[in-house]
Amino acid sequence: MKNIFLVITLLASCTLFSQQTDSIGKALSAKISVKMKDSLNLSEKQQAAIYEINKQLSDKSMMVWKQYGQRDSVQRFLQRIENTRDSLYKTVLPNEKYWLYREKKSSLVNNNN
């Protein structure tokens, strides 16, 4: 009986963790897409595409965390996922908006905003 309770508790915890990470990924994707819409003057269609890209990248990152956990290799795999972001954005954004995005990103990364 004690083992059954333990298994049920573990399953419930895993389900809750999965739901929380999914909602965090959705919230972060929404925040990024709204910010990009405002700063780059994107259409609703472009914003929706940016949201989907960010959601997919978030889902991939969560899978890497689940698979590799706290191992040293997790950072390398997360960076590989992150390195695909710009090329995915390029398929959605018109050329001038893509380069504006890159300028803003560079400024943010270099802390020159």
N, C-alpha and C positions, 0 to 999 in steps of 0.2 A: 504494500500500500504506500509506504514511504517512497519507494522508487518511482511509482506511478506519479505521485504528486510532484516529485523532482523533475521528471520528464515533462509533465504538463507545464510546470513553471518555466523550464528552459525553452520550450516551444513558444510559449506566450511572450517571453522576453525577446526571443529572436524575431518574432513577428512584429512586436512593438518597435524594436530597433530598426527593422526594415522600413516600417511605415514612417518613422521619424526621419530617417535619412532621405527617403523619397520626398517627403514634404519640404525638407531643407533644400534639396536639389531643385525642386520646383520654385521655391521662394527665391533662391539665388538666381535661377534662370530668368524669372520674371523681373527681378531687380535690374539685372544686367540689360535685358532687352528694353526696359523702360528708359534706363539711363542712355542707352545708345540711340533710342528713338528721339529723345529730347536733344541730345548733343549733336546728332548727325541729321536730324530732320528726316527720319525714316517714315515710310508709309506703313500702314497697318500690316500689309502683307510681308514687308521686309522685317518688321518687328516680330511677327509670328515665326518667320523662318529663323531669325536669330535666337528666339526663345527655344525652338526645337533643337537647334545646334547645341546650345548650352545645356539643355536637358539631356541630350544624348551623351555629351562629354561628362556631365555629372554622373550619369548612370554608369559609364565606363569607369570613372574614377572610383565610385563606390564598389564596383566589382573587384577592382585591383586591391582596394583596402581589405575587402573580405577575403580575397585569395592570399595576399601576402602579409597582411597585418603589419606588424612592427618591424619586419625584416628590413635590412639595408636596401634591398632591391626595390622596395616600394617607390622610393623617390624617382628612380630611373624610369619606371613604368608610368608614373604619373606625369613626368616630364614629356614622355613620348606622346601621351594623350594631349597634353597642353600644346605641344608643338603643331598639332593638326588644326588648332583653332583658326589661325589666320587664313589658311588655305580654304577652310570651310566658309569663313566669312566672305572671302573673295568671290565665291560662287553666288552669293546673295546680294552683295553691295555693288552698286555701280562703281566704276573705276575711281571717279573723283571722291566719292564717299569712303571708299576703301582706303585711299591714301590719307584722307583726313582722319579716319580711324587710326591708322598706323602712326600718324603724327601725335595724336592725343595719347595713344598707348605709350609711345616712346617718352613723351613728356611726363606721363604718370610714373612710368617705370624709373625714369631718371630723376624723379622728384623735382621737376622744373615747371610745375603747373603754375 
